[in-house]
């Protein structure tokens, strides 16, 4: 089976040449995408091993676009029965690990293979912190546990290329979107343990911490913001009604919770449909599914809240906070994968 190494490259150094030579010796076909490096890197590109394919961008579009450019080229120029391994150009990935990931992709052609690093001693603090945060948010949003969400060493069969080309994202967020889309489409994710290498404390990375982190997390942050607005509406109305209905005795808490939830759910639905998930599906379908979800969460929410207040004796306001945190994850997962799921277009992964 043909093995193809795909390397997005922006202002590379000698590490890229060394990587390409080792890939050549290991029998890989090589596709490098120059993402607008400019004339300063021209001399280095001219020294690449013979047979290396170079695709060029006139300016820097971002890693996601570079990967898609390479995938589009591979899809039209290489045989269907092949595997692609993506690697970074900065010396972080070992060819021996690329071989192992390629072997795993050959054995599991319907899976996405991740070369996962360990994040122990010697790893730059920025990378440790970034992976910890991303790992938590990814598990929250997808329900899948992945040890290294930021790895650029990935392998897959060429039959997955049409699916990968449909995924949104032009820069670093593309790789996170890939991980988010795979569980939604039933694509298994497998991890292969690889060496952890950081050259010069990862100085060669072009990742801009705040700008690119925002691109990676923005959909999740928008959902969290929408949920927070809904929570403010819910909690404020609940607090008001809890005082007003206190003469009703034990029925006051669940009644206040139900009314507050109905109002806040309506607000949350409108924000999520228009601004978070940008759904074009009918209001009837998404509305029915959303309010069925809201009804289910309301039942669980109310039962848990009433149990905490009545049976456990937790303060009614603190109990409300605990309840909201508990059901946040369930709401995100169901809305992301069912209510506002994107329509499947084009080729599907078999």
C-alpha positions, -999 to +999 in steps of 0.1 A: +000+000+000+013+035-009+022+057+020+021+095+016+035+120+039+017+154+039+036+183+054+021+218+057+051+242+058+055+279+067+089+295+068+106+261+075+142+255+086+167+226+082+145+203+102+122+200+072+150+188+049+161+162+074+125+150+079+120+147+041+152+128+036+143+103+064+108+099+049+123+092+015+145+065+030+114+050+047+096+047+014+071+075+018+057+096-011+061+132+000+037+162-005+048+196+010+025+226+010+043+259+011+018+281+029+031+314+017+067+313+030+079+338+005+112+343-012+133+339+020+125+301+020+129+295-017+165+283-014+155+257+012+126+244-009+150+240-039+171+216-017+143+192-011+149+155-020+141+146-056+105+134-061+091+156-034+059+173-046+055+210-036+022+228-037+023+266-031+001+292-016+007+328-027+003+340+009-001+325+043-037+311+045-032+288+076-025+252+085-060+240+079-060+254+043-026+240+037-037+205+048-068+208+025-047+218-004-025+188+001-055+165+006-071+177-026-039+171-046-035+136-031-072+128-038-067+134-075-031+122-081-027+091-060-043+057-060-074+051-039-057+024-018-032+045+001-027+060+035-018+096+044+003+106+073+004+143+082+035+157+100+047+191+112+077+206+095+094+218+127+111+185+138+086+174+164+078+141+147+100+110+142+097+090+110+096+058+130+064+071+147+050+080+113+056+045+101+037+031+131+008+054+125+007+045+089+006+008+098-023+014+122-042+033+094-036+004+070-050-020+096-080+002+104-089+021+071-120+036+086-103+052+116-084+084+123-051+075+139-035+100+163+002+100+172-002+109+209+026+124+230+030+122+267+030+155+286+053+150+315+087+165+325+105+184+298+074+196+279+070+234+276+045+248+301+025+264+273+020+230+256+011+212+289-014+238+298-029+240+262-033+203+259-049+200+294-074+226+287-082+214+252-085+178+263-110+188+290-131+209+266-129+183+239-142+156+262-169+179+274-181+187+238-176+152+222-179+127+249-147+111+237-115+110+257-083+118+237-049+121+253-033+145+228-058+168+210-031+190+195-009+164+177-001+171+141+009+135+135-022+119+121-029+090+097-059+078+077-068+059+046-074+080+014-111+070+015-115+095+043-103+125+022-137+136+009-150+137+045-119+156+057-122+182+030-158+190+041-146+200+076-146+237+083-115+256+094-086+274+077-060+276+105-052+256+136-089+252+144-092+227+115-074+200+134-098+204+164-128+205+141-116+172+127-116+156+161-151+171+168-165+158+135-152+123+137-174+112+167-204+128+150-199+108+118-191+076+136-154+076+127-133+058+153-103+076+168-073+055+177-042+067+195-006+055+190+020+065+216+048+084+201+080+102+211+076+137+227+100+160+210+103+198+214+131+215+196+144+246+213+114+247+236+091+245+206+104+278+192+097+268+157+059+267+162+038+294+145+009+289+169-002+322+182-015+314+217-045+338+221-055+342+184-053+306+175-067+293+208-098+315+202-102+299+167-100+264+183-124+271+211-148+297+197-177+274+189-175+259+224-171+294+239-201+306+220-222+278+234-209+284+269-218+321+264-253+313+252-257+289+281-245+316+305-271+340+292-298+314+295-285+306+330-288+343+340-323+345+328-332+312+344-315+319+378-328+355+380-364+344+373-361+314+396-348+335+424-376+360+420-403+333+418-388+313+447-394+343+470-429+350+455-440+313+458-425+306+492-460+307+509-470+277+487-446+255+507-429+225+491-445+231+457-429+265+454-394+253+444-404+230+416-430+255+403-404+283+402-379+260+385-404+250+357-415+285+349-379+298+349-367+269+327-394+274+301-385+311+296-348+306+296-350+276+272-368+298+247-341+324+249-314+298+247-329+281+216-331+313+196-294+322+204-281+287+197-300+282+164-289+316+150-255+324+165-239+293+178-247+264+154-259+286+125-286+260+117-305+263+085-329+235+093-365+242+099-376+258+131-402+231+134-377+202+134-350+219+156-376+235+178-394+202+185-361+184+192-348+212+213-379+214+235-380+176+239-344+179+251-354+208+273-383+188+287-361+159+295-335+181+311-362+199+330-375+167+345-340+156+356-331+191+366-362+195+387-359+161+404-323+167+412-329+202+425-359+191+446-339+162+460-310+184+470-332+210+486-358+188+503-339+156+511-303+166+514-310+201+529-288+221+505-295+258+503-320+263+474-297+288+457-266+266+459-286+236+448-296+255+417-259+261+408-250+224+413-279+213+391-271+237+363-234+225+361-246+189+361-268+193+330-246+216+310-226+188+294-257+168+285-273+198+268-241+206+248-237+170+235-273+166+224-276+199+207-242+195+189-249+159+177-287+158+173-306+191+174-284+214+153-263+187+136-250+197+102-265+180+072-244+154+055-234+165+021-211+150-005-193+117+000-196+099+033-171+078+052-179+041+047 
